[in-house]
Structures are given as structure tokens and as C-alpha cells.
Amino acid sequence: MVAAGFLVGLWSARGRAVREGFAPELAVDFGPWLLVGAIVGARLLYVVSYWDVAFAGKPWWEVFMIQKGGLVYYGGFVGAVCGAAIFCRKRGISFLKAGDLLAPSIALGQVFGRIGCYLNGCCYGFPTDVPWACHFPHYHETHGIGVHPVQLYEAAACFGLFVVLALWHRRKQLDGEVFAGYMAGYGLVRSNTERFRGDYSSWGFGERFTPGQSFSLLLLAGAICLGLWLIWRRKRAGGSVLQ
């Protein structure tokens, strides 16, 4: 499902590439850079976060066994951004325009990714007796009790975010604003869906937030900083923020 989300996301970016003044195949050219960056970043953050639990005392090559699972989205996001930045620099492309181009695709790809989580039984919710509770097999970590289908909550929210960002891209005024919108939107989505997560063995800042909420706060802060910088740059250039 992750691979499907990646391919569908790139396909959806082709039309936006034309509106940004790029050749439609640019979205495909981004693919390898985004994929490698995302995998390296996602695995690196997982290894750092779960070293004591999953890797301490084991052979060093276990670090590279991604087929066993162990990828963290926020690490993948940072890695993909780094990969995109390198690609943009090599091709002489505006990183902000590229970010706007790819932002809706990231949200769309996450829809498939979270559905994959649901099918795989990972990232599950805490126990509940709501009518829409899902029941994994008895050999699952939840032992068959009803839990929140938090993966589907996030998939639905990400689809809504994709629609908003895709429409926003058609009316954007500043390069980078749609990307900032994604950062803010997903930060809000993730910080709220995390309230239903039941699979964490450890928490984030001061045991008050889940790891996902901790990174969501950083993403929201980054979105605010980027938005303010875009407005400041526009004013400095002598243009109006509103057109």
C-alpha cells in the first residue's frame, strides 16, 4: 500500500507540475530522490528511537532489515524533504514551488499508507466499545478486543487534507504557502488522531505527549515560521500579501 500511495501521489502531481511551469515528467523525476530520502530518514529515526528495545545487543546488520518493519513517518518526511532539496539544487528548481507541487501528493500518499497500517495491524488504537471498533485476530497484540480504527481516522483526514491542498494549489499566491499548509494541516491531523493510539510503549516530551504528537508540535512550529517568512519576504519585495 505504501508503494501504491507513492505512485498515485506522483501521478497526481503531474497536472500541478504544468501549472507550476514545469514539464509534467518532473514529478516522476522526483521519485527516486523522494523514495531514497524517505526510506533512509524513516529507518534512521526508528533506529534512534527504538535502539534499546529493538537493536541493542543484536547484530549490526539488523539496522538494515527494513523488510521486518520499523519505519517512522516523520523521519521519512524529513528525509524526503532533504532528497527533494538536493534534487532541486541539482536541477536549479525552486524548492518552494516544488514543495507546493508535492504537498497534496504527500497527503494522498498517506491515505494509502494508513490503510496499509490498518491491513497490517500496526499503529492501532486503544480499546473501545464504540460500534465501529475494529477487531484484529486473537494472535494480534490486541488479542481480539475492540480498538479504535485510528489508522482509518487518519486516512480519512488525510484525504480531506489532500482535497483542500489540491484546490488551494489552484489559487495560491505565494510560492511555499501550500507546503506550509500541508505542514500545519498534517500537524493538526496527527496531533488529534494520536489521542486514539494504543500501541505506544514510550511517550515523548515529559511523558505528556505521544512521539507523534511531539513531532506534530515541531511540524506546526515549522509551518508557522515558514508562513511568517513567506509573508515577510513578500512585503520586503514590495508586494502585497493579498492579491
C-alpha positions as CSV (number, residue, x, y, z in Angstrom):
1,M,0.0,0.0,0.0
2,V,2.9,2.4,0.7
3,A,4.2,1.7,-2.8
4,A,0.8,2.3,-4.3
5,G,0.4,5.6,-2.4
6,F,3.8,6.7,-3.6
7,L,2.9,6.0,-7.2
8,V,-0.5,7.6,-7.0
9,G,0.9,10.6,-5.3
10,L,3.4,11.1,-8.1
11,W,0.7,10.6,-10.7
12,S,-1.5,13.2,-9.1
13,A,1.4,15.7,-9.2
14,R,1.7,15.8,-13.0
15,G,-1.1,18.3,-13.5
16,R,0.2,20.6,-10.8
17,A,3.7,20.4,-12.3
18,V,2.3,22.0,-15.5
19,R,0.6,24.8,-13.5
20,E,3.9,25.5,-11.8
21,G,5.6,25.9,-15.2
22,F,7.4,22.5,-15.1
23,A,7.4,19.6,-17.5
24,P,4.8,17.0,-16.4
25,E,7.6,14.4,-16.2
26,L,9.3,16.4,-13.4
27,A,7.0,14.7,-10.8
28,V,8.4,11.3,-11.9
29,D,12.0,12.6,-11.9
30,F,11.5,13.5,-8.2
31,G,10.5,9.9,-7.4
32,P,13.9,8.2,-6.7
33,W,15.1,11.1,-4.6
34,L,12.0,11.2,-2.5
35,L,11.9,7.4,-2.2
36,V,15.5,7.0,-1.0
37,G,15.3,10.0,1.3
38,A,12.1,8.8,2.8
39,I,13.4,5.3,3.5
40,V,16.7,6.4,4.9
41,G,15.1,9.1,7.1
42,A,12.2,6.8,8.3
43,R,14.6,4.0,9.2
44,L,17.1,6.3,10.9
45,L,14.5,7.8,13.2
46,Y,13.2,4.4,14.0
47,V,16.6,3.0,14.9
48,V,17.4,6.0,17.0
49,S,14.0,5.9,18.8
50,Y,13.9,2.2,19.5
51,W,17.6,1.3,19.8
52,D,17.4,-0.1,23.3
53,V,14.3,-2.1,22.6
54,A,14.9,-3.4,19.1
55,F,18.7,-3.3,18.3
56,A,20.8,-3.2,21.4
57,G,22.8,-6.5,21.6
58,K,21.8,-7.6,18.2
59,P,24.0,-8.0,15.0
60,W,24.7,-4.6,13.4
61,W,23.1,-5.7,10.1
62,E,19.7,-5.7,11.8
63,V,19.6,-2.0,11.3
64,F,19.2,-2.5,7.6
65,M,16.4,-5.2,7.8
66,I,13.6,-2.9,6.8
67,Q,11.6,-5.8,5.4
68,K,10.9,-6.7,9.1
69,G,9.2,-3.3,9.6
70,G,10.4,-0.3,11.5
71,L,9.8,3.0,9.6
72,V,8.7,6.2,11.3
73,Y,6.7,8.7,9.1
74,Y,8.3,11.9,10.5
75,G,11.8,10.6,9.8
76,G,10.6,9.7,6.3
77,F,9.2,13.2,5.8
78,V,12.4,14.9,6.8
79,G,14.4,12.5,4.6
80,A,12.1,13.1,1.6
81,V,12.4,16.9,2.1
82,C,16.2,16.6,2.1
83,G,16.1,14.4,-1.0
84,A,13.8,17.0,-2.7
85,A,16.2,19.8,-1.7
86,I,19.2,18.1,-3.2
87,F,17.2,17.3,-6.4
88,C,16.0,20.9,-6.7
89,R,19.6,22.2,-6.2
90,K,21.0,19.9,-8.9
91,R,18.2,20.9,-11.4
92,G,18.1,24.6,-10.5
93,I,14.4,24.4,-9.4
94,S,12.7,26.5,-6.8
95,F,12.3,24.4,-3.7
96,L,9.2,26.3,-2.6
97,K,7.5,25.7,-5.9
98,A,8.4,22.0,-5.7
99,G,7.1,21.9,-2.2
100,D,3.7,23.3,-3.4
101,L,3.7,20.8,-6.2
102,L,4.3,17.8,-4.0
103,A,2.3,18.8,-0.8
104,P,-1.1,17.4,-1.9
105,S,0.6,14.3,-3.2
106,I,2.1,13.7,0.2
107,A,-1.3,13.8,1.9
108,L,-2.8,11.5,-0.8
109,G,0.1,9.0,-0.3
110,Q,-0.6,8.9,3.4
111,V,-4.1,7.8,2.7
112,F,-2.8,4.6,1.2
113,G,-0.1,4.3,3.9
114,R,-2.6,4.4,6.7
115,I,-4.9,1.9,5.0
116,G,-1.8,-0.3,4.8
117,C,-1.2,0.1,8.5
118,Y,-4.8,-1.0,9.2
119,L,-4.4,-4.1,7.0
120,N,-1.1,-4.9,8.7
121,G,-2.4,-4.3,12.2
122,C,0.2,-1.8,13.2
123,C,-0.4,1.7,14.6
124,Y,-3.6,0.5,16.2
125,G,-5.9,2.4,18.6
126,F,-6.7,1.9,22.3
127,P,-9.5,-0.4,23.5
128,T,-13.1,0.9,22.9
129,D,-16.7,-0.3,22.7
130,V,-17.9,2.1,20.0
131,P,-20.0,0.5,17.3
132,W,-17.2,1.0,14.7
133,A,-14.5,-0.6,16.8
134,C,-12.3,-3.0,14.8
135,H,-11.2,-6.4,16.0
136,F,-7.8,-7.9,14.9
137,P,-7.2,-11.6,15.2
138,H,-6.7,-13.1,18.6
139,Y,-2.9,-13.6,18.0
140,H,-2.6,-9.9,17.4
141,E,-1.2,-7.7,20.2
142,T,-4.7,-6.5,21.0
143,H,-5.9,-10.2,21.5
144,G,-9.1,-9.6,19.5
145,I,-10.6,-6.9,21.7
146,G,-12.3,-3.9,20.1
147,V,-10.0,-1.0,19.4
148,H,-10.3,2.4,17.7
149,P,-9.5,2.1,13.9
150,V,-7.2,5.1,14.3
151,Q,-5.5,4.2,11.0
152,L,-8.7,4.8,9.2
153,Y,-9.4,8.0,11.1
154,E,-6.1,9.4,9.8
155,A,-6.6,8.0,6.3
156,A,-10.0,9.9,6.1
157,A,-8.5,13.1,7.5
158,C,-5.5,12.9,5.1
159,F,-7.9,12.5,2.1
160,G,-9.7,15.6,3.2
161,L,-6.3,17.4,3.5
162,F,-5.4,16.3,0.0
163,V,-8.6,17.8,-1.4
164,V,-8.1,21.1,0.4
165,L,-4.4,21.3,-0.7
166,A,-5.2,20.4,-4.3
167,L,-7.8,23.1,-4.5
168,W,-5.6,25.6,-2.7
169,H,-2.8,25.0,-5.2
170,R,-5.0,26.3,-8.0
171,R,-5.5,29.6,-6.1
172,K,-2.1,30.1,-4.4
173,Q,-0.5,33.5,-4.2
174,L,2.9,32.8,-2.7
175,D,5.4,30.0,-3.5
176,G,5.6,27.8,-0.5
177,E,2.2,28.5,1.0
178,V,0.7,25.2,0.0
179,F,3.6,23.3,1.5
180,A,3.3,25.3,4.7
181,G,-0.4,24.5,4.7
182,Y,0.4,20.8,4.5
183,M,2.8,21.1,7.4
184,A,0.1,22.8,9.5
185,G,-2.7,20.6,8.4
186,Y,-1.0,17.3,8.9
187,G,0.4,18.5,12.2
188,L,-3.1,19.2,13.4
189,V,-4.4,15.9,12.0
190,R,-1.7,13.8,13.5
191,S,-1.8,15.5,16.9
192,N,-5.5,14.7,17.1
193,T,-5.5,11.2,15.8
194,E,-2.7,10.3,18.2
195,R,-5.1,10.7,21.0
196,F,-6.6,7.4,20.0
197,R,-3.3,5.5,19.6
198,G,-2.9,2.5,21.9
199,D,0.4,0.9,20.6
200,Y,3.0,3.1,22.2
201,S,5.3,1.7,24.8
202,S,7.0,5.0,25.4
203,W,6.0,8.6,25.2
204,G,7.5,11.9,24.2
205,F,8.2,15.2,25.9
206,G,7.9,14.6,29.7
207,E,5.5,11.7,29.2
208,R,2.8,14.2,28.3
209,F,2.7,13.6,24.5
210,T,3.0,10.6,22.2
211,P,6.0,10.6,19.9
212,G,3.8,11.5,17.0
213,Q,2.3,14.5,18.9
214,S,5.8,15.7,19.9
215,F,6.9,15.8,16.2
216,S,3.5,17.3,15.2
217,L,4.2,20.2,17.5
218,L,7.6,20.7,15.7
219,L,5.8,20.5,12.4
220,L,3.3,23.1,13.4
221,A,6.0,25.4,14.6
222,G,7.8,24.9,11.3
223,A,4.7,25.8,9.4
224,I,4.2,29.0,11.4
225,C,7.8,30.0,10.8
226,L,7.6,29.3,7.1
227,G,4.3,31.2,6.7
228,L,5.7,34.2,8.6
229,W,8.9,34.1,6.5
230,L,6.9,34.0,3.2
231,I,4.8,37.0,4.3
232,W,7.9,38.9,5.4
233,R,9.7,38.1,2.1
234,R,6.7,39.3,0.1
235,K,6.4,42.6,2.0
236,R,10.2,43.1,1.7
237,A,9.9,42.7,-2.1
238,G,7.3,45.5,-2.1
239,G,4.3,43.3,-2.9
240,S,1.0,42.9,-1.2
241,V,0.3,39.7,0.6
242,L,-3.2,39.7,-0.7
243,Q,-4.0,40.0,-4.4
